[in-house]
Amino acid sequence: MAREKARAKDKEKANARVRATAADHVAAGPTARFPTDPIHHSSPGRFARAVRVLSIKKLSPRPPVKHRVLSALILLATHLSASAADPSDLVRLYEDEILALDLYVALGKIHPDIRPFQNIPRSEAMHRETMAGILKAEGIELPKPPEGKRFVSEGLDETFAKWLAEGVKSEADACRVGVRLEDHDIAELRKAQAGFPKHKETLAALEAASNNHFRAFHRNLKSRGGDYKAEALPAADIQKILDGENDCGACGNVCGKPAPQPTPETSGNGAGRGRRYRGGR
């Protein structure tokens, strides 16, 4: 009887040593080596079970490799879909040019002494045709607004009405509307250049022309005692545009320099040479 109690006591001590060693191994992390003393060699199954139980309780095991790869692919697909080019962006750019043309013509009738409103509409008509060429190259039909609306792009009808109402107030307000429109147009053109790299050259030419328009409206705004706070572009970019000089763009030999040659996708849509125009000084 005493011998059986002694054996049971020894067995319990051995089990305690297994549990303690297994716990030390789990705490040391996955790179720890298995112990090599005789009791572990003699009890591999018991030791493995102890490690398994303690691992489940104390560790948060990494998911299998295939699960990690799948998660990475999902994240990549999400990122690409978020940054992918959206055809509706090109439709909006096309309608932006229509908005600018119609708005400038309307304000030009109200404020005939503001020269940019007399000159820039010719440029905007060319911009519209340039964007129509890009839509055609992309297989996108020209938008057809429903009855009672000017545009299909969300919010443009409201924007047109708002800016027209602001522009009729005074000559300074009208010039500020012109500056604001070009500010937003330049921001959207920059976005489109990143989303549609094969049209980058043509879109960059449109941006150069919009820079010229921005400066023209801003000069007229300042001469009438007005000011403008950047909305779509960073203030530093606005200042860089104001410090720049008129450059060639897609509005018909904007600065007297040769305009960009038409690319295959925009050939015959107003991206080439035309009447000389200096931005509506």
URNORFEN-V504572 format. One line per field, one symbol per residue. psi: psi as a letter, one per 20 degrees, with the letter a starting at -180 (. if undefined). A space follows every 50 residues. Layout:
# URNORFEN-V504572
psi = ???
This chain:
# URNORFEN-V504572
psi = ghhhhgghghghgghhhggghgghgghiriiqqqqjrhhhhilhgggghg ggghghhiqnqqqqghhggggghggghgghhhiqpphhhhghgghhhggg ggghgghhhhmiioghihghhhghhhgghghhhggghikpqpqnqrpiqh rhppihghgggghghghigrgghghhggggghghggghhgghhhhmhijg gghhhhggghgggggghhghghijjrrppqghqqhhhghhghirqprqal kmlgjiqprpqprhijpjkjibqbqppkjl.
